[in-house]
Amino acid sequence: MREKAATLALLAVILGSIGRAVWEWHWAGDLAALALILYLLLEGWSTRSGPRRVLLAALLSAVAALAFHPAPATLLVTAGTLAAAIIGLFASLGFLREAAGTSPLIQRCGKLMVHQPPGRRYAVLSLGSHLIGLVLNFGVLSLLGTMVVRGNTAEAAGGDARIVAIRSQRMFNAILRGFATITIWSPLSVSFAVVQTAVHGLAWWPLLGLQVGLAVIMQALGWAMDRAAFPRIARSEQPTDWRPLLALSALVGTVVAASVLAAELLSVRMVVGAMVVVPPSALIWLWAQHRRAIPALKHLAGQLTVSMPGFRDEVAMLGGAMFLGTVLSAFVPPEETARLIAMAHLPPAVLVVLLSWSVMLFAQLGLSQIVSVTLLGGALTNLSQLGLPPLVMASGLMGAWALSACSTPVGAAVLTIARMGGVEMSVVARQWNGRFVLVGALVLAAWLVALLAILDAL
């Protein structure tokens, strides 16, 4: 009974968030926030310690708002509505995950990527993790990680433990980095939703195009550093059937294009377009697998009553962090933050680089990117008069979000990779990815400086 109630609550979050964004029904946003509270009352007690601490921090911020803010009711409703919107996007992606979890195409793509020869394994795994991650979200880490563990045996390495360790590092790095770069550009990602909410006056269409370019650069950087660290050994390579990966690329491209079209037709943000498009897309995908509508619907309904209550940790982390960031930004007004930043009298290029790097620094200290981006986003909007276009600021924040996802010692992605790789989180974050993140930070800085110069010249 509790599982069904939690599932219905998350569905109400999705529908309420869509109603608020598309038809501007304010009551629908309030309903979504109440549904999110109901879900957390049902499932929040079962979360792990990390998400529970985020919920506690959010609760304490609500108490502080009631005690010290001049308009606490308005602030808490706003924070709850924004948190519900983020969870609405995340929960809607759960529909795609259910369809992908039973898809033979996903299984074929996973096997294709893991069983590549060393010369191209990193590139294929990284790209594959990126593509599958768009529909499976965090599930791609477990899917490909399990295949890596099964395939990377001592027998396959000729009994050489050193080769097993090297293969493990390279393949898990490819999976992690490919997944992390989703946050640079994808309109289906939480980062896109948070940045669009935080940075006012941001046009999503040019941002999407720019960020695809940055994602390609970061993917290429990871591949180049892997090749430099582990030079290629010449071996004969067998022909490979790339049709499963091409089919997956077409599927993902169709979902993203449909989200873009829905956002344009409805005159809403990209993330709202994704919320509208993703659930029907998942139903179509399931129908293609079952070939009949009723079995597809029954399968989806049964799976959602299991998976949606299982989202409790993610909902607590994402929703709690968004709520916390919104409340904190009310106590630290963006105008005041912008004034303090402006007092440094730094050139715009230096300022945007340092602020982007600060997101990475805060992540190392355990502060969620949602909180830091929410706090910085509003302030950066007020710095536009200093020569910081919203487009450049958003690009820097999303690039920093992706890099910090590979290196934060408290991140869910790093935790998953460390557990499956049988190493400590610090090994994944520092030893395996430390150099990549540092070089990536320099590349991001160069990107931002070049982007700023181009926009100034136009």
NUFI-326115 format. One line per field, with one value per residue (C-alpha): x, y, z; chain; residue number from 1. Coordinates in Angstrom, 1 decimal, always signed. Example, Ala and Ser with C-alpha at 12.3 -4.5 7.8 and 13.67 -1.06 7.14 Angstrom:
BEGIN
X c(+12.3|+13.7)
Y c(-4.5|-1.1)
Z c(+7.8|+7.1)
voro c(A|A)
nufi c(1|2)
# end
This chain:
BEGIN
X c(+0.0|+2.8|+4.6|+1.4|+0.9|+4.5|+4.2|+1.0|+2.6|+5.5|+3.1|+1.3|+4.6|+5.1|+1.6|+1.5|+4.9|+3.7|+0.4|+2.3|+4.8|+2.5|-0.8|+0.5|-1.8|-0.3|-2.4|-0.8|+2.6|+1.3|-0.1|+3.2|+5.0|+2.5|+2.8|+6.6|+6.2|+3.8|+6.4|+9.1|+6.9|+6.3|+9.8|+12.2|+12.6|+14.2|+16.9|+20.6|+22.6|+23.8|+20.3|+19.0|+21.5|+20.4|+16.7|+17.7|+19.5|+16.4|+14.2|+16.4|+16.4|+12.6|+12.6|+15.0|+12.7|+9.8|+11.8|+13.7|+12.4|+9.8|+7.7|+8.2|+5.1|+5.9|+9.5|+8.7|+6.0|+8.5|+11.2|+8.8|+7.5|+11.1|+12.1|+9.0|+9.9|+13.3|+11.9|+9.2|+12.0|+13.9|+10.8|+9.6|+13.0|+12.2|+9.7|+12.5|+14.6|+11.9|+11.6|+15.4|+15.8|+14.0|+15.2|+17.3|+18.8|+20.4|+21.8|+23.3|+24.9|+26.4|+28.0|+29.2|+31.0|+32.6|+34.0|+35.9|+39.6|+41.9|+42.5|+39.0|+37.4|+37.6|+36.0|+33.2|+32.5|+32.6|+30.2|+28.0|+27.8|+26.8|+24.1|+22.6|+22.9|+20.5|+17.8|+18.9|+20.4|+22.4|+21.3|+24.0|+26.7|+25.4|+24.6|+28.0|+29.8|+28.4|+29.5|+33.0|+33.3|+32.1|+34.4|+37.5|+38.7|+42.2|+41.6|+40.9|+44.1|+46.2|+46.5|+48.2|+46.7|+48.3|+46.5|+43.2|+43.7|+44.6|+41.6|+39.4|+40.6|+40.4|+36.9|+35.4|+36.9|+35.3|+31.9|+32.1|+33.4|+30.9|+28.1|+29.3|+29.4|+25.7|+25.3|+27.2|+24.5|+21.5|+18.0|+17.1|+19.6|+19.0|+21.9|+20.1|+17.0|+18.8|+20.9|+17.8|+16.1|+19.0|+20.3|+17.6|+17.3|+19.0|+18.1|+18.1|+18.5|+22.0|+23.0|+22.2|+24.3|+27.2|+27.1|+27.1|+30.4|+31.9|+30.7|+32.5|+35.7|+35.5|+34.9|+37.9|+40.0|+39.2|+40.1|+43.3|+44.5|+43.6|+45.7|+48.6|+48.5|+48.1|+49.7|+48.0|+49.4|+49.0|+46.6|+44.4|+40.9|+37.8|+35.0|+32.3|+28.6|+27.8|+24.1|+22.9|+24.8|+23.5|+19.9|+20.4|+21.8|+18.7|+16.4|+18.1|+18.2|+14.5|+13.6|+15.8|+14.4|+10.8|+11.6|+12.9|+9.9|+7.5|+9.3|+9.0|+5.4|+4.3|+6.7|+8.1|+11.6|+13.4|+13.1|+9.3|+9.3|+11.3|+8.7|+5.9|+7.6|+9.5|+6.6|+4.8|+8.2|+8.7|+5.3|+6.0|+9.3|+7.6|+4.9|+7.6|+9.0|+5.7|+4.0|+0.7|-0.5|-2.1|+0.9|+3.1|+0.9|+0.7|+4.4|+5.1|+2.5|+4.0|+7.6|+6.8|+5.3|+8.7|+11.1|+9.5|+9.5|+13.1|+14.0|+13.9|+17.6|+17.7|+14.5|+15.9|+19.2|+17.9|+14.7|+16.3|+19.3|+17.1|+14.9|+17.9|+19.6|+16.4|+15.9|+19.6|+19.5|+16.7|+18.9|+21.9|+20.2|+21.7|+22.0|+24.2|+26.3|+26.7|+27.8|+30.4|+31.7|+31.9|+34.0|+36.9|+37.2|+38.3|+38.2|+35.1|+37.1|+38.9|+35.6|+33.6|+36.5|+36.9|+33.2|+32.9|+35.9|+34.2|+31.4|+34.1|+35.7|+32.4|+31.8|+35.1|+33.9|+30.6|+28.3|+25.9|+26.2|+22.5|+23.0|+26.2|+24.7|+21.4|+23.3|+25.7|+23.2|+21.1|+24.1|+25.7|+22.6|+23.0|+26.6|+25.6|+26.4|+30.0|+30.3|+29.3|+26.6|+24.2|+25.2|+28.8|+28.0|+25.6|+28.2|+30.8|+28.5|+27.4|+31.0|+32.1|+29.2|+30.3|+33.9|+33.0|+30.8|+34.0|+35.9|+33.7|+34.3|+30.6|+29.1|+26.7|+28.4|+31.9|+30.4|+28.9|+32.1|+34.2|+31.9|+31.9|+35.6|+36.5|+38.4|+38.0|+36.1|+39.3|+41.0|+38.4|+38.1|+41.8|+44.1|+42.0|+40.3|+42.3|+44.6|+41.6|+39.6|+42.6|+43.3|+39.5|+39.3|+42.0|+40.2|+37.0|+38.7|+40.1|+36.6|+35.0|+37.6|+37.3|+33.5|+33.5|+35.9|+33.7|+30.5|+32.2|+33.3|+29.8)
Y c(+0.0|+2.4|+1.7|+2.5|+5.7|+6.8|+6.0|+8.1|+10.9|+11.1|+10.9|+13.9|+15.7|+15.2|+16.3|+19.2|+20.5|+20.2|+22.0|+24.9|+25.3|+24.8|+26.4|+28.5|+26.9|+28.0|+25.6|+22.8|+23.8|+23.9|+20.4|+19.2|+20.5|+18.8|+15.6|+15.8|+16.3|+13.3|+11.1|+12.1|+11.4|+7.9|+7.1|+9.6|+7.5|+4.8|+6.9|+6.4|+8.7|+11.1|+11.9|+12.0|+14.7|+16.8|+16.4|+17.5|+20.6|+21.4|+21.1|+23.3|+25.9|+25.8|+26.4|+29.3|+30.8|+30.6|+32.3|+35.0|+35.6|+38.5|+36.4|+32.8|+31.3|+32.8|+31.6|+28.1|+27.7|+28.9|+26.6|+23.6|+24.3|+24.5|+21.3|+19.6|+20.8|+19.2|+15.9|+16.0|+15.9|+13.2|+11.0|+11.4|+10.0|+7.0|+6.0|+5.8|+3.8|+1.2|+0.9|+0.7|-1.9|-4.5|-3.5|-6.0|-3.0|-1.7|-5.2|-5.5|-2.0|-2.9|-6.0|-4.3|-1.6|-3.8|-6.3|-3.7|-4.1|-1.9|+0.6|+1.9|+0.5|+3.8|+5.9|+3.4|+2.9|+6.6|+7.4|+4.5|+5.5|+8.9|+7.7|+5.1|+7.4|+9.8|+7.1|+5.1|+7.9|+6.4|+2.9|+3.0|+2.8|-0.4|-1.8|-1.3|-1.7|-5.2|-6.1|-4.7|-6.8|-10.0|-9.5|-8.3|-11.5|-12.8|-15.5|-12.9|-11.0|-14.1|-14.4|-11.0|-9.0|-5.8|-6.0|-6.7|-3.5|-1.4|-2.5|-1.9|+1.6|+2.5|+1.1|+2.5|+5.9|+5.8|+4.9|+7.6|+10.4|+9.6|+9.7|+12.9|+14.8|+14.4|+17.3|+19.6|+19.7|+17.4|+19.0|+15.8|+16.4|+18.0|+20.4|+21.9|+22.4|+24.0|+26.4|+27.5|+28.2|+30.0|+32.1|+34.5|+35.7|+32.6|+31.5|+27.7|+27.3|+28.8|+27.3|+23.8|+24.3|+25.6|+22.9|+20.1|+21.5|+21.6|+18.1|+16.9|+18.7|+17.1|+13.6|+14.1|+15.2|+12.1|+9.9|+11.7|+11.5|+7.8|+7.2|+9.2|+7.3|+3.9|+3.8|+1.6|-1.9|-2.9|-5.8|-7.1|-5.9|-7.8|-6.1|-4.8|-4.4|-0.9|-1.1|-1.4|+1.8|+3.7|+2.6|+3.8|+7.1|+7.5|+6.7|+9.2|+11.9|+11.4|+11.9|+15.0|+16.4|+15.8|+17.5|+20.5|+20.6|+20.3|+23.2|+25.4|+24.6|+25.1|+28.1|+26.5|+25.7|+22.7|+20.6|+21.1|+19.8|+16.8|+16.1|+16.2|+14.0|+11.4|+9.3|+8.9|+8.0|+5.3|+3.9|+3.8|+2.0|-0.5|-1.1|-1.8|-4.4|-6.1|-5.5|-5.0|-1.9|-3.6|-5.8|-2.8|-0.7|-3.5|-4.0|-0.3|+0.1|-2.9|-1.7|+1.9|+0.7|-0.8|+1.8|+5.0|+4.2|+3.1|+6.7|+7.8|+8.6|+10.5|+12.4|+13.3|+14.5|+16.4|+17.8|+18.6|+20.3|+22.4|+23.4|+24.3|+26.3|+28.3|+29.1|+30.0|+32.3|+34.3|+34.9|+35.7|+38.0|+37.7|+41.4|+41.5|+38.5|+40.3|+43.4|+41.6|+39.8|+43.1|+44.6|+42.3|+44.4|+41.4|+41.3|+39.5|+36.5|+36.0|+36.3|+33.8|+31.3|+31.6|+31.4|+28.2|+26.7|+27.6|+25.1|+22.4|+23.5|+23.4|+19.9|+18.8|+20.1|+18.1|+20.9|+19.7|+21.4|+22.1|+24.3|+26.1|+26.7|+28.0|+30.4|+31.6|+31.6|+34.5|+36.5|+36.0|+37.3|+40.6|+40.8|+41.0|+44.7|+43.8|+42.1|+38.6|+37.3|+34.7|+32.3|+32.3|+32.0|+29.1|+27.3|+27.6|+26.4|+23.3|+22.5|+22.7|+20.5|+17.8|+17.9|+17.9|+14.9|+12.9|+14.1|+14.9|+12.4|+12.4|+12.0|+9.2|+8.4|+8.2|+6.0|+3.6|+3.3|+2.8|+0.1|-1.8|-1.4|-2.6|+0.5|+3.5|+6.6|+8.6|+6.4|+7.1|+10.8|+11.6|+8.9|+7.9|+11.3|+13.9|+14.8|+14.7|+17.1|+19.5|+19.5|+19.7|+22.8|+24.5|+23.5|+24.9|+28.2|+28.5|+27.7|+30.4|+33.1|+32.3|+32.3|+35.7|+37.1|+35.9|+37.3|+40.6|+40.8|+40.2)
Z c(+0.0|+0.9|-2.4|-4.4|-2.5|-3.0|-6.7|-7.0|-5.2|-7.6|-10.6|-9.0|-8.8|-12.5|-13.5|-11.1|-12.4|-16.0|-15.2|-13.5|-16.3|-19.3|-18.3|-15.4|-12.9|-9.6|-7.7|-9.7|-8.5|-4.9|-5.5|-6.8|-3.7|-1.4|-3.3|-2.9|+0.9|+1.0|-0.9|+1.6|+4.5|+3.1|+2.0|+3.6|+6.7|+4.6|+2.9|+3.5|+5.8|+3.1|+1.7|+5.2|+6.1|+3.1|+4.2|+7.7|+6.3|+4.2|+7.2|+9.3|+6.5|+6.6|+10.3|+9.8|+7.2|+9.5|+12.3|+10.5|+7.0|+6.5|+4.1|+5.1|+3.5|+0.1|+0.3|+1.4|-1.3|-3.9|-2.7|-2.6|-6.1|-7.5|-5.7|-7.1|-10.6|-10.4|-9.0|-11.7|-14.4|-12.6|-12.0|-15.6|-16.7|-14.6|-17.4|-19.9|-17.5|-17.2|-20.9|-21.3|-18.6|-20.6|-24.0|-26.0|-27.8|-24.5|-23.7|-27.2|-26.9|-23.5|-24.8|-27.9|-25.9|-23.3|-25.8|-27.9|-28.5|-26.3|-29.1|-29.2|-26.0|-24.1|-26.8|-27.4|-23.7|-23.0|-25.9|-25.0|-21.4|-22.5|-24.8|-22.5|-19.6|-21.3|-21.0|-18.0|-15.9|-13.0|-14.2|-16.9|-14.3|-12.9|-16.4|-17.9|-14.6|-14.2|-17.7|-17.1|-13.9|-15.7|-18.7|-17.0|-15.5|-14.7|-17.3|-20.0|-19.0|-19.2|-15.4|-15.1|-12.2|-13.4|-16.7|-14.9|-12.7|-15.7|-17.7|-14.8|-14.3|-18.0|-18.5|-15.3|-16.1|-19.6|-18.1|-15.4|-17.7|-20.4|-17.9|-16.3|-19.6|-19.9|-17.4|-19.8|-22.4|-22.0|-21.7|-19.9|-17.1|-13.7|-14.3|-17.3|-15.3|-12.3|-14.5|-16.4|-13.1|-11.5|-14.4|-15.4|-19.0|-20.3|-23.9|-24.0|-27.8|-28.2|-24.8|-26.1|-29.2|-27.3|-24.7|-27.3|-28.5|-25.0|-24.3|-27.4|-26.3|-22.8|-24.3|-26.6|-23.7|-21.7|-24.7|-25.4|-21.8|-21.7|-24.8|-23.4|-20.1|-21.8|-25.2|-27.8|-28.5|-32.1|-32.5|-35.3|-34.8|-36.0|-37.8|-35.5|-36.1|-35.1|-35.9|-32.2|-31.2|-34.3|-33.4|-29.9|-31.1|-33.3|-30.4|-28.1|-30.8|-31.4|-27.7|-27.4|-30.7|-29.6|-26.2|-28.2|-30.4|-27.4|-25.6|-28.7|-29.4|-25.8|-25.3|-22.1|-20.9|-22.4|-19.2|-19.3|-22.9|-21.7|-18.9|-21.5|-24.0|-22.0|-20.5|-23.9|-25.5|-22.9|-23.6|-27.3|-26.6|-24.4|-27.0|-29.6|-27.2|-26.3|-29.6|-27.7|-25.8|-22.8|-21.8|-22.2|-19.8|-17.3|-17.3|-16.8|-14.0|-12.2|-12.6|-11.5|-8.2|-7.5|-9.0|-7.9|-4.2|-4.8|-6.0|-2.3|-2.0|-5.3|-4.5|-1.0|-2.4|-5.4|-3.9|-0.6|-2.2|-4.5|-1.5|+0.6|-2.2|-2.8|+0.9|+1.3|-1.7|+0.0|+3.1|+0.8|-1.7|-5.3|-5.4|-2.3|-3.5|-6.9|-5.1|-3.1|-6.1|-8.1|-5.3|-6.3|-9.5|-11.6|-15.4|-16.6|-18.0|-14.7|-12.8|-14.8|-14.6|-10.8|-10.2|-12.3|-10.5|-7.2|-8.0|-8.3|-5.0|-3.1|-4.5|-3.0|+0.4|+0.1|-1.0|-3.7|-7.1|-7.0|-3.9|-5.2|-8.7|-7.2|-5.0|-7.7|-10.6|-9.4|-8.4|-11.8|-13.5|-11.6|-12.9|-16.5|-16.4|-15.7|-19.1|-18.1|-20.5|-19.0|-21.8|-20.8|-17.1|-17.7|-19.8|-17.1|-14.4|-16.4|-17.4|-13.7|-12.7|-15.0|-13.9|-10.2|-10.8|-11.6|-8.5|-5.6|-2.8|-1.8|-5.3|-6.2|-9.5|-7.9|-5.1|-7.6|-9.7|-6.6|-5.2|-8.5|-9.1|-5.6|-4.7|-2.3|-3.5|-3.1|-5.6|-8.2|-7.4|-7.0|-8.5|-11.5|-12.3|-10.5|-13.5|-15.9|-13.8|-13.4|-17.1|-17.8|-15.5|-17.6|-20.8|-19.4|-18.5|-22.1|-23.5|-21.3|-22.2|-25.9|-25.7|-23.9|-26.5|-29.4|-27.9|-27.2|-30.8|-32.1)
voro c(A|A|A|A|A|A|A|A|A|A|A|A|A|A|A|A|A|A|A|A|A|A|A|A|A|A|A|A|A|A|A|A|A|A|A|A|A|A|A|A|A|A|A|A|A|A|A|A|A|A|A|A|A|A|A|A|A|A|A|A|A|A|A|A|A|A|A|A|A|A|A|A|A|A|A|A|A|A|A|A|A|A|A|A|A|A|A|A|A|A|A|A|A|A|A|A|A|A|A|A|A|A|A|A|A|A|A|A|A|A|A|A|A|A|A|A|A|A|A|A|A|A|A|A|A|A|A|A|A|A|A|A|A|A|A|A|A|A|A|A|A|A|A|A|A|A|A|A|A|A|A|A|A|A|A|A|A|A|A|A|A|A|A|A|A|A|A|A|A|A|A|A|A|A|A|A|A|A|A|A|A|A|A|A|A|A|A|A|A|A|A|A|A|A|A|A|A|A|A|A|A|A|A|A|A|A|A|A|A|A|A|A|A|A|A|A|A|A|A|A|A|A|A|A|A|A|A|A|A|A|A|A|A|A|A|A|A|A|A|A|A|A|A|A|A|A|A|A|A|A|A|A|A|A|A|A|A|A|A|A|A|A|A|A|A|A|A|A|A|A|A|A|A|A|A|A|A|A|A|A|A|A|A|A|A|A|A|A|A|A|A|A|A|A|A|A|A|A|A|A|A|A|A|A|A|A|A|A|A|A|A|A|A|A|A|A|A|A|A|A|A|A|A|A|A|A|A|A|A|A|A|A|A|A|A|A|A|A|A|A|A|A|A|A|A|A|A|A|A|A|A|A|A|A|A|A|A|A|A|A|A|A|A|A|A|A|A|A|A|A|A|A|A|A|A|A|A|A|A|A|A|A|A|A|A|A|A|A|A|A|A|A|A|A|A|A|A|A|A|A|A|A|A|A|A|A|A|A|A|A|A|A|A|A|A|A|A|A|A|A|A|A|A|A|A|A|A|A|A|A|A|A|A|A|A|A|A|A|A|A|A|A|A|A|A|A|A|A|A|A|A|A|A|A|A|A|A|A)
nufi c(1|2|3|4|5|6|7|8|9|10|11|12|13|14|15|16|17|18|19|20|21|22|23|24|25|26|27|28|29|30|31|32|33|34|35|36|37|38|39|40|41|42|43|44|45|46|47|48|49|50|51|52|53|54|55|56|57|58|59|60|61|62|63|64|65|66|67|68|69|70|71|72|73|74|75|76|77|78|79|80|81|82|83|84|85|86|87|88|89|90|91|92|93|94|95|96|97|98|99|100|101|102|103|104|105|106|107|108|109|110|111|112|113|114|115|116|117|118|119|120|121|122|123|124|125|126|127|128|129|130|131|132|133|134|135|136|137|138|139|140|141|142|143|144|145|146|147|148|149|150|151|152|153|154|155|156|157|158|159|160|161|162|163|164|165|166|167|168|169|170|171|172|173|174|175|176|177|178|179|180|181|182|183|184|185|186|187|188|189|190|191|192|193|194|195|196|197|198|199|200|201|202|203|204|205|206|207|208|209|210|211|212|213|214|215|216|217|218|219|220|221|222|223|224|225|226|227|228|229|230|231|232|233|234|235|236|237|238|239|240|241|242|243|244|245|246|247|248|249|250|251|252|253|254|255|256|257|258|259|260|261|262|263|264|265|266|267|268|269|270|271|272|273|274|275|276|277|278|279|280|281|282|283|284|285|286|287|288|289|290|291|292|293|294|295|296|297|298|299|300|301|302|303|304|305|306|307|308|309|310|311|312|313|314|315|316|317|318|319|320|321|322|323|324|325|326|327|328|329|330|331|332|333|334|335|336|337|338|339|340|341|342|343|344|345|346|347|348|349|350|351|352|353|354|355|356|357|358|359|360|361|362|363|364|365|366|367|368|369|370|371|372|373|374|375|376|377|378|379|380|381|382|383|384|385|386|387|388|389|390|391|392|393|394|395|396|397|398|399|400|401|402|403|404|405|406|407|408|409|410|411|412|413|414|415|416|417|418|419|420|421|422|423|424|425|426|427|428|429|430|431|432|433|434|435|436|437|438|439|440|441|442|443|444|445|446|447|448|449|450|451|452|453|454|455|456|457|458)
# end
